[in-house]
Amino acid sequence: MKYQCTLIVTFLMSLTMYSQVGINTTTPKSTLDVNGDLALRNALSTGGTDAVNGNPGSVDQVLVSKGAGQPPVWKYANIPFMENSQYKLINTYLKADQTGITTLSNTVAASAPVTSNLNEDFDPAKWVKIADLATPVEIKSSQNKVTYQFQTGVELVNKAVGSGSSVDFICGIFKNNKLVALRPDGITAVDNAPTQSIFTLNYTEENVAKGTYTVEVACRKIYSSDVANNYFRIGINIPTYGPTPNVNNTSSNAFSLRSLFKIDIAELVTYTN
């Protein structure tokens, strides 16, 4: 009789250690196999032991798998959850430049016509690119929004004439050498001293065709009150100006007038059953 009790205890311990429980299934595949909906009314804890409670996570954390045989862990999501038919930012490109454009300064005539049109081809006889801002981008979805943000400093001085000198210019965004965004602006210098201003261009294209593109920034001069003596630069300072003797410019530097170019690509979020 004593021998039989020992066998029964051993058998029960074996069931306790290795049994699986199935709900709505007679063939459970895990320690607990639920074939149906699960309603959880309180905390879900992970990684606990017989002596220590598991981790219930914190607000805004999600449960992340660590792979087979490993307990999941709570993590903060690095990106916001998106609803169907919302745009999601998927890529951002950022470039900076301090070399700017120096070849539209004094002795360089304005280009014609004074207006430009979207989709016109890049013409090196009129436009000058800021080389370091060239950015390769890839569009992966046909439903998208591509936002361009360009900002740069502009400087003008005319020592010969003094007050009242001015320059008008256009800066534009070229995508594979096609003009997709532009804005004209102007600057006026007074009192025989360098004058600075800030130029900005913000524009959004929608539903750009899928593919790879090179996006660039270029500018052109469309008017100058004194072609011979108007010292003019975009994205960089004028270190000295003349004509004779040369005067050192101490009111600006290349960093303060540098160019910044940002491209944001957002795609439409769609869910299919």
Phi and psi in degrees as a GROMACS rama.xvg file:
@    title "Ramachandran Plot"
@    xaxis  label "Phi"
@    yaxis  label "Psi"
@TYPE xy
-61.4943  -37.1038  LYS-2
-66.1298  -40.2174  TYR-3
-64.8367  -40.5288  GLN-4
-61.6585  -38.8541  CYS-5
-63.2855  -39.8103  THR-6
-64.5123  -41.9777  LEU-7
-64.8445  -43.3275  ILE-8
-62.542  -43.2169  VAL-9
-61.6209  -40.7347  THR-10
-65.1023  -42.0158  PHE-11
-66.2005  -39.0371  LEU-12
-64.0764  -36.7947  MET-13
-65.0606  -39.9606  SER-14
-63.6729  -39.9565  LEU-15
-65.4991  -38.3114  THR-16
-79.2396  -32.6517  MET-17
-122.02  5.56918  TYR-18
-75.1271  154.196  SER-19
-120.564  146.226  GLN-20
-114.137  128.487  VAL-21
-118.459  136.325  GLY-22
-113.315  119.812  ILE-23
65.0143  24.7298  ASN-24
-151.806  139.969  THR-25
-95.7883  -2.83052  THR-26
-129.753  70.2479  THR-27
-63.0644  142.059  PRO-28
-104.195  -7.00365  LYS-29
-136.046  176.275  SER-30
-55.1195  -42.2604  THR-31
-130.108  117.263  LEU-32
-119.724  110.381  ASP-33
-105.407  118.657  VAL-34
-101.59  83.0756  ASN-35
155.606  -171.998  GLY-36
-74.3187  151.096  ASP-37
-123.652  121.186  LEU-38
-105.45  117.804  ALA-39
-108.361  116.576  LEU-40
-96.0261  -16.2887  ARG-41
-134.501  -161.256  ASN-42
-66.924  149.289  ALA-43
-108.795  114.092  LEU-44
-107.539  147.566  SER-45
-130.064  152.66  THR-46
76.3539  15.1655  GLY-47
-81.8031  176.148  GLY-48
-131.299  -177.08  THR-49
-63.8174  -23.8686  ASP-50
-107.807  -17.2388  ALA-51
-128.526  134.719  VAL-52
-67.3938  151.089  ASN-53
-76.4959  177.626  GLY-54
-89.5852  118.595  ASN-55
-83.4702  -0.808557  PRO-56
79.4883  175.087  GLY-57
-123.18  171.53  SER-58
-59.5283  135.492  VAL-59
74.9232  9.58861  ASP-60
-92.108  154.019  GLN-61
-122.216  155.462  VAL-62
-86.4951  124.782  LEU-63
-117.645  130.707  VAL-64
-72.5207  142.069  SER-65
-105.994  7.16554  LYS-66
104.81  174.487  GLY-67
-60.4592  135.361  ALA-68
79.5551  0.385008  GLY-69
-116.662  140.841  GLN-70
-70.138  142.373  PRO-71
-67.9955  162.454  PRO-72
-128.443  155.142  VAL-73
-85.6813  133.573  TRP-74
-136.78  151.179  LYS-75
-82.0435  135.867  TYR-76
-75.7137  132.968  ALA-77
-82.3237  -14.1741  ASN-78
-127.188  150.316  ILE-79
-72.7793  151.501  PRO-80
-73.2301  138.806  PHE-81
-113.754  140.027  MET-82
-88.0454  158.936  GLU-83
-59.3269  138.84  ASN-84
73.4088  19.487  SER-85
-104.036  156.116  GLN-86
-90.7304  135.176  TYR-87
-116.661  127.321  LYS-88
-69.5361  120.772  LEU-89
-113.168  -18.5786  ILE-90
-157.441  142.873  ASN-91
-133.527  131.063  THR-92
-115.937  138.708  TYR-93
-138.979  127.855  LEU-94
-129.19  150.557  LYS-95
-133.735  152.132  ALA-96
-149.979  141.54  ASP-97
-123.414  9.69761  GLN-98
-91.5747  -30.566  THR-99
58.7459  -154.708  GLY-100
-122.816  119.924  ILE-101
-112.898  -8.83326  THR-102
-91.6726  12.9519  THR-103
-112.166  22.8204  LEU-104
-86.8724  -154.163  SER-105
-59.9236  150.098  ASN-106
75.6529  -7.56007  THR-107
-98.2955  119.671  VAL-108
-72.5175  156.778  ALA-109
-70.2135  150.924  ALA-110
-93.5486  156.891  SER-111
-122.048  154.977  ALA-112
-76.0651  175.441  PRO-113
-78.0303  -9.91998  VAL-114
-113.8  156.573  THR-115
-129.506  160.622  SER-116
-126.032  145.373  ASN-117
-58.6349  146.366  LEU-118
75.7237  3.21343  ASN-119
-72.5055  153.178  GLU-120
-75.9067  151.101  ASP-121
-66.0838  128.441  PHE-122
-117.692  107.499  ASP-123
-64.8298  -13.8909  PRO-124
-75.8933  -18.5008  ALA-125
-114.647  -43.7592  LYS-126
-96.2887  148.404  TRP-127
-125.106  125.707  VAL-128
-86.1061  149.757  LYS-129
-92.6396  98.9973  ILE-130
-58.5313  -41.2455  ALA-131
-72.4927  -6.3693  ASP-132
-93.0168  -3.36912  LEU-133
-59.7995  129.533  ALA-134
-132.656  119.798  THR-135
-79.3448  131.795  PRO-136
-131.341  157.817  VAL-137
-127.894  129.386  GLU-138
-103.591  120.458  ILE-139
-105.869  -16.1633  LYS-140
-124.882  141.32  SER-141
-75.687  -16.9388  SER-142
-104.279  103.726  GLN-143
-153.326  168.632  ASN-144
-133.765  124.502  LYS-145
-113.949  116.355  VAL-146
-109.204  127.309  THR-147
-106.18  134.67  TYR-148
-132.864  112.92  GLN-149
-123.001  131.799  PHE-150
-139.222  138.196  GLN-151
-152.621  160.68  THR-152
-93.0585  149.721  GLY-153
-129.29  141.194  VAL-154
-136.242  142.988  GLU-155
-144.436  140.335  LEU-156
-150.933  146.505  VAL-157
-137.34  102.562  ASN-158
-74.5704  -32.9922  LYS-159
-70.2053  -43.1299  ALA-160
-89.5629  -38.2364  VAL-161
92.0545  -123.694  GLY-162
-78.1683  154.266  SER-163
90.0165  -0.528183  GLY-164
-74.2753  145.874  SER-165
-150.942  156.515  SER-166
-139.091  135.272  VAL-167
-109.32  146.066  ASP-168
-151.26  167.155  PHE-169
-128.451  136.284  ILE-170
-118.982  142.296  CYS-171
-141.878  164.981  GLY-172
-105.786  126.951  ILE-173
-112.349  131.454  PHE-174
-116.132  113.622  LYS-175
50.6482  44.5117  ASN-176
65.1494  22.3662  ASN-177
-114.273  132.298  LYS-178
-72.8815  120.595  LEU-179
-115.999  -12.505  VAL-180
-158.588  145.87  ALA-181
-158.161  159.242  LEU-182
-155.629  130.397  ARG-183
-86.4319  157.563  PRO-184
-160.049  176.186  ASP-185
-152.734  163.89  GLY-186
-142.583  141.267  ILE-187
-123.384  132.676  THR-188
-107.23  144.326  ALA-189
-135.906  161.768  VAL-190
62.3312  30.9402  ASP-191
56.4481  28.0673  ASN-192
-131.502  150.824  ALA-193
-60.833  138.063  PRO-194
-119.628  135.173  THR-195
-115.027  152.293  GLN-196
-148.308  167.118  SER-197
-111.58  130.092  ILE-198
-107.869  134.749  PHE-199
-132.107  146.298  THR-200
-139.602  117.876  LEU-201
-122.541  131.405  ASN-202
-155.818  146.969  TYR-203
-125.669  126.993  THR-204
-97.5092  145.497  GLU-205
-117.537  142.028  GLU-206
55.1889  50.102  ASN-207
-66.833  138.082  VAL-208
-59.9804  143.812  ALA-209
-61.3547  141.946  LYS-210
151.512  -176.016  GLY-211
-107.258  141.795  THR-212
-138.799  155.939  TYR-213
-110.461  119.871  THR-214
-105.894  130.624  VAL-215
-136.078  160.02  GLU-216
-113.215  133.795  VAL-217
-141.42  154.939  ALA-218
-134.871  159.366  CYS-219
-146.316  151.469  ARG-220
-91.2956  129.815  LYS-221
-115.167  -7.98256  ILE-222
-162.579  142.611  TYR-223
-145.214  128.916  SER-224
-71.2128  -21.74  SER-225
-151.201  90.5007  ASP-226
-58.4822  -39.9278  VAL-227
-70.0831  -31.7519  ALA-228
-121.51  -0.904197  ASN-229
-82.0463  104.97  ASN-230
-82.2977  121.176  TYR-231
-141.818  131.952  PHE-232
-142.597  152.551  ARG-233
-121.513  125.019  ILE-234
77.9388  9.49389  GLY-235
-161.166  155.103  ILE-236
-83.7071  166.969  ASN-237
-95.8389  106.698  ILE-238
-69.3295  -39.0009  PRO-239
-142.502  157.219  THR-240
-145.818  155.436  TYR-241
-124.937  -135.69  GLY-242
-75.1095  -46.2777  PRO-243
-154.293  129.822  THR-244
-80.4673  158.995  PRO-245
-66.8157  145.321  ASN-246
-114.156  132.546  VAL-247
-75.2522  134.447  ASN-248
-93.7447  112.926  ASN-249
-109.393  8.98182  THR-250
-96.1034  -3.78777  SER-251
-157.841  171.193  SER-252
-148.461  175.003  ASN-253
-63.2051  -35.9716  ALA-254
-66.7024  -42.8644  PHE-255
-68.2696  -23.2493  SER-256
-109.098  15.3626  LEU-257
-63.5565  160.974  ARG-258
-100.257  141.446  SER-259
-126.938  134.416  LEU-260
-134.631  122.734  PHE-261
-126.245  138.268  LYS-262
-126.914  124.217  ILE-263
-111.884  130.069  ASP-264
-115.554  121.113  ILE-265
-119.506  140.522  ALA-266
-117.887  152.166  GLU-267
-76.055  129.598  LEU-268
-85.0238  123.534  VAL-269
-132.753  139.183  THR-270
-117.21  136.611  TYR-271
-120.805  146.47  THR-272
